[in-house]
Amino acid sequence: MAVVAAALAWPCSARASNPGLTPLGGEAAMSGAVTAMGRDTGMAFYNPAGLGANRRGQFNMSSTMAVLRYRTIPDAFRVELPGGKSESATLTSLQPLILSTSTVYTKYLGHGVTIGGGHFASNYDFYDYTGHLSDTTSRAGLNYAARVQVDGWSTRHHFGPTVGWQVLPNLRLGMSVFATYEWRRDEGRIWLRAGPDPERIDQNFVAGDIDLKRSTYAAEAVFGLQWEFLANLHLGFSVHTPRLAVYERARKHSLITGAVVDENDVRASLFKFDTDPGAARRGRITPVQLVLGLAYEFRRDRGWISVEGDYSPRLFLPRNEVNLRHNFNARIGARVRASQHLFVGLGLFTDRTPERAINDFPQFNIDYYGGSGGVELKRAYKLGQNERAREIIFSTSIAVRYAWGTGSSGAVRFDLTSGDPSKLSYKTGEVRPVHFHVWSGNLAAGMYF
């Protein structure tokens, strides 16, 4: 049966390469462009030089309190019929997500040095697509029923120390070192039944079940600089090193069953179970990323406006299943003091994917364009005379974000063009354009002591 070989390779691991959809920290969630002027603990991930501007200890927690990802793929699932006819279905995934994105503690040691450590969840995604097509109305001819169901989820975590140093009144440097853990799981199932009439639709069938798992332990670092090269003009620069895979486990389980009845009424059946440990990746799995930002600081601590861009070069490593193109993204944001205790932030951003090609379903390559906005409330409370600090400051920020995505996606094709119910075959394809929508709300709370 021709479908068997194809089903054993389906689906490939879905790829998600849009980390900008998950902001890490209140300032990033509100305004986006923080490389040149950011100060909160999220800077341990974006540009640790910003921590050097703080003279107090900080403890911040940030969470993506509500994410709604609405993804539709038109013509993603099709049954091709004799005479050039076909039936197709739109696959839809609507998933709410909740995620604690960052927890960071920093302490000022004196002499311009701030150290700390924390956890960042830079990626989290879940998808679930289901489609069904059937035609069981023909009394003599081709009757079929086909179904596709795929789901999966992925997550990436960063853990590690950070340091920011105020070298000169107008110059700061910083560095963070992260151990990373990434987990991916993808499951896929296909069913196809076909018969000459409704009563015998089950006489020819194929069913496939694939389970892919991959856990990756890796490391990366971030080096940063913030420099006020002219009065109120700030330059920010950060280098995110390639992520280096140190240890990886990949596992693949597949179960294929099927049966067909040929023209001589001879029945052939298939049962095949396969377990593949998979090839483990070592070394680089992402390219270096360079981020450059420029900000203007308003007088009397009224806030700032900033613009920045990031660039990552092409990386092609077949042994690690990496094939990434040159990629550039841009962000513009503002953070403005609206009152003594209230700040308002606004931003626009792009989050384009570096992925080059789609090999299977449910892979997709999507470029996102979006905006953000939010508010931050800071309240200072005086402490007793015997306390080391005069006051403690509590901050709370709420931000909302929307991103519109466009690009291409993999597709599933069942081939019944021969008109013979015993000839079942399967192939993959690609559809373009597809449009995704992502709505999210971010909540961050912190203390300065």
Phi, psi and omega in degrees: 000126187295334183290338188296312183298320180291319183295329180295338182259010188240139354266160170284165179296129177292144182247138175229113186231050178231068184294341181294348178285347181244092179289146184242093182114156184295316181297317179294323180292325182281310190243336176084306184271094188239358187300321185273332188228000182296148183228340186282181188290346174298343180293342174301333178266318186276312180198094186297348176300330181297336178293335180294344180279352183268140177244017180222159174289153179224146168223114184234143172231136179229138179221144170274097192284341178199122174234133176235112181251117182247114185232127177236137179235097179291145178058028181283338184229118186222144170248117181269129189245169179299154177074020179079006179277159177200158173236137182224162181224151174267127177265137185230139174230121178235109188230123169274141182226149174226133187210133169278109190272330181203144172219115189222140173235134176229154181222134178275123182266348186102166180057032176079009186252128175238130178239164179183188179197160181181190183230135176231135173252095189275351180207136173206130181208150175215138178224156180204108181243137177220135177217150182216133176225141180201156172210106181238042184253352184271126178280338179211101182159235185241117173242140184212160171212123184231148180212142177231135175216122178225142175208159180184169176209156181216151178208148178223134182234143176240132177230136175165174181273162179215155177213138174234140187225123174275093184289312178228166180304334182244015184219130178229146176233159180199163179206141172229143177235127186237137161267135184240148175229129181231136181232133177225141173217132179228132178234141179216144178221137175230145176224134175219124176237143180209143180204165182287341178208166184302326182289337183244029182292339181270000185286336175239122181206160170214141178221136179229143179224121182237138177228116180245134178226142178211126175238132187233129174251126187213183180212150175203169182221159177230129176241137185219161179217141168229129187220121173272088187280339171222161181304121177073002176250124186240136175251133176237139180215132177221150178237120174259114184293162173302147174279126183252117178285125180261319181211140181213143174239127178232133183224143180222127177237135180222142177227121180238127175230151180187166177200143175222153175245118183278185184294342178264014181061029175265127184262128176244135182235162183219137170218119182218125176241135184221138175235125182237122180295339178080156180272127180274136179275149176223144177085210188293132173235353172221156177276172172294150176233129179249132181235128180233129181226153177226132183226148172248125181263125178289152182291157176057040173055044180266001177120199183200164172231139189218150174227143181206163176216153176234151182223138173228134183282172177294143177220120181233107180226090183302325182295335178255012179057040181245124176214087187244143179265169170304141184217140180223138175226156181225151178217147173224136183207161179220147176226116190232136176282117179270333177204186182301326185246355189241131174244146178240136179234145177220152179197158172232146184208157167243151176217076183276144183273144175272357182298140185262321190220157174249126182254341186195179174257135018255040177293149175209147176243112187232134170258129182252147176223129186202186180217163181216161176197153180184179179226151176230131179249125178242131180231131179256136179235126182289145179253170180292166183295335183272358179280153182291326178253155180282333183205163173237137184249128175255134178234142176223130178231144177232130181224151174235146182220148173223138178226133176254127183244143177221146181169217184228162182217156173289164182216160181246132180230122171260131185254109175238029185293339180289339183079359180264115183299341181273353180256093183255129177216161187220147175208168178248161179211196182218140176238144180205139357269160170238155183231128178245154178229136179229119173249140180209154173235140184236135178237128179229141178223142182207168177230141172242122188223000000 
